[in-house]
Amino acid sequence: MADEYFLLVCDDVPHDVVLSDPGVRVMDVVKVVRRLTGLSLWRSKVLATQVPAVLLAGVPEEEAAAAVSALRDAGARAETRERPEPELPEH
C-alpha cells in the first residue's frame, strides 16, 4: 500500500503574533504580554524587550488581530503573520 498525503484546506489559517518594538511605554506592553501569554511578569518583560519576538504562535486570525490591537493600544508595534504552509514530501 502506497503512502498517501492529503492537504486539508480549512478556513482558519493559523497566525503568529510578532512584537517588533515595545515602544516607550514598556511596562504597559509587558502587562499586555503577560495577559496574552500567561507568563510571569519577569518572563513577560524579558520577552517584550527581546524583539522581534513571537508572542503567540498558531492562533486563529481573530485572536491574533485582538492581540495585535491590545499591543498597539499599549504603545507597541506588532503584527500578525500567516504561518507558512507545511512542505509535503514529494513522491
C-alpha positions, 0 to 999 in steps of 0.5 A: 500500500502506497503512502498517501498525503492529503492537504486539508484546506480549512478556513482558519489559517493559523497566525503568529503574533510578532512584537517588533518594538515595545515602544516607550511605554514598556511596562504597559506592553509587558502587562499586555504580554503577560495577559496574552501569554500567561507568563510571569511578569519577569518572563513577560518583560524579558520577552517584550524587550527581546524583539522581534519576538513571537508572542503567540504562535498558531492562533486563529486570525481573530485572536491574533488581530485582538492581540495585535490591537491590545499591543498597539493600544499599549504603545507597541508595534506588532503584527500578525503573520500567516504561518507558512504552509507545511512542505509535503514530501514529494513522491 
